[in-house]
Amino acid sequence: MFERVAPEPARLAELDALPLGVEASIAYIEYIVERTTREPAVMRALFELRLEASRRPELATSLHATLARNFRLDVEFNEQAGLPGGVLEIAMLRYAIDGLLFELLTVSLDTGLDSSVVVRELVERLLQR
């Protein structure tokens, strides 16, 4: 399922070339939002799977392992790339971006806010204390 929203190597190379800091983090997160909203069925399926896992313990065990692994990979990537933030900040960004994606891919509040503005504000506020 996640292969459909995997990053493109050429685009990652462009992002890797950015100067380290909050601006690079913003660019990476914007790319995540871009990829996942380009394939909305994947994220909707993941949301549905997570809901179903809350009702089925055997599914929850399997899904939790996948989600935990992906989170560890995100933290490792962030550390290896030299980007700002640690485990807490990555967790908070995941919570915030998952909420934004839920908003973008389901019935929306339609706040009129541009998602790139929201991403920039989230990342700046979380990483520039």
C-alpha positions as CSV (number, residue, x, y, z in Angstrom):
1,M,0.0,0.0,0.0
2,F,2.7,2.5,0.9
3,E,4.6,2.0,-2.3
4,R,2.1,4.1,-4.1
5,V,3.0,7.1,-2.0
6,A,6.8,6.4,-1.8
7,P,9.1,9.3,-2.6
8,E,10.6,9.7,-6.0
9,P,14.5,9.4,-5.9
10,A,15.0,12.5,-8.1
11,R,12.8,14.6,-5.8
12,L,14.5,13.3,-2.7
13,A,17.8,14.3,-4.2
14,E,16.5,17.8,-4.7
15,L,15.3,17.9,-1.1
16,D,18.6,16.5,0.2
17,A,20.4,19.4,-1.5
18,L,18.6,22.0,0.5
19,P,20.4,23.7,3.3
20,L,19.6,22.0,6.6
21,G,17.1,23.7,8.9
22,V,13.4,24.4,9.3
23,E,13.0,25.4,5.6
24,A,14.3,21.9,4.5
25,S,11.9,20.3,7.1
26,I,9.0,22.4,5.6
27,A,9.9,21.2,2.1
28,Y,10.0,17.5,3.2
29,I,6.6,17.8,4.9
30,E,5.1,19.6,1.9
31,Y,6.3,16.8,-0.3
32,I,4.7,14.2,2.0
33,V,1.4,16.1,1.8
34,E,1.8,16.4,-2.0
35,R,2.4,12.6,-2.4
36,T,-0.4,11.5,-0.1
37,T,-3.0,13.8,-1.5
38,R,-2.1,12.8,-5.1
39,E,-3.1,9.2,-4.1
40,P,-6.0,9.9,-1.8
41,A,-7.3,6.4,-1.9
42,V,-4.2,5.1,-0.1
43,M,-4.5,7.5,2.8
44,R,-8.3,6.9,3.0
45,A,-7.7,3.2,3.1
46,L,-5.1,3.7,5.9
47,F,-7.6,5.8,7.9
48,E,-10.2,3.0,7.4
49,L,-7.7,0.3,8.4
50,R,-6.8,2.1,11.5
51,L,-10.5,2.5,12.5
52,E,-11.1,-1.2,11.8
53,A,-8.0,-2.1,13.8
54,S,-9.5,-0.3,16.8
55,R,-12.3,-2.9,16.7
56,R,-10.2,-6.0,15.9
57,P,-7.3,-6.7,18.2
58,E,-5.5,-9.1,15.8
59,L,-5.5,-6.5,13.1
60,A,-4.4,-3.8,15.7
61,T,-1.3,-5.9,16.5
62,S,-0.2,-6.2,12.9
63,L,-1.0,-2.6,12.0
64,H,0.7,-1.2,15.1
65,A,3.9,-3.0,14.2
66,T,3.8,-1.3,10.7
67,L,3.0,2.1,12.1
68,A,5.6,1.9,14.8
69,R,8.2,0.8,12.2
70,N,7.3,3.7,9.9
71,F,7.6,6.1,12.8
72,R,11.0,4.8,13.7
73,L,12.1,5.2,10.1
74,D,10.9,8.8,10.1
75,V,12.9,9.6,13.2
76,E,16.0,7.9,11.8
77,F,15.6,9.7,8.5
78,N,15.3,13.0,10.3
79,E,18.4,12.3,12.4
80,Q,20.5,11.1,9.5
81,A,19.5,14.0,7.3
82,G,20.5,16.4,10.1
83,L,17.1,18.0,10.2
84,P,15.8,19.8,13.3
85,G,13.7,18.0,15.9
86,G,13.7,14.8,17.7
87,V,11.3,12.0,18.6
88,L,8.8,14.4,20.3
89,E,8.8,16.9,17.3
90,I,8.4,14.1,14.8
91,A,5.5,12.6,16.7
92,M,3.8,16.0,17.0
93,L,4.3,16.6,13.2
94,R,2.9,13.2,12.5
95,Y,-0.2,13.9,14.6
96,A,-0.7,17.3,13.0
97,I,-0.1,16.2,9.4
98,D,-2.3,13.1,9.8
99,G,-5.1,15.5,11.0
100,L,-4.4,17.8,8.0
101,L,-4.6,14.8,5.6
102,F,-7.8,13.6,7.2
103,E,-9.2,17.1,6.7
104,L,-8.0,17.3,3.1
105,L,-9.1,13.8,2.1
106,T,-12.5,13.5,3.8
107,V,-15.5,15.7,4.4
108,S,-13.8,19.0,5.0
109,L,-14.4,22.0,7.3
110,D,-13.5,24.0,4.3
111,T,-11.7,26.7,6.3
112,G,-10.4,28.3,3.1
113,L,-6.8,27.9,4.3
114,D,-4.2,26.8,1.8
115,S,-2.6,23.5,3.0
116,S,0.9,24.8,2.2
117,V,0.4,27.7,4.5
118,V,-0.8,25.4,7.2
119,V,2.2,23.1,6.7
120,R,4.6,26.0,6.9
121,E,3.0,27.3,10.1
122,L,2.9,23.8,11.8
123,V,6.5,23.1,11.0
124,E,7.8,26.5,12.0
125,R,5.9,26.6,15.3
126,L,7.0,23.0,16.2
127,L,10.6,23.4,15.3
128,Q,11.4,27.0,16.2
129,R,10.8,27.3,19.8
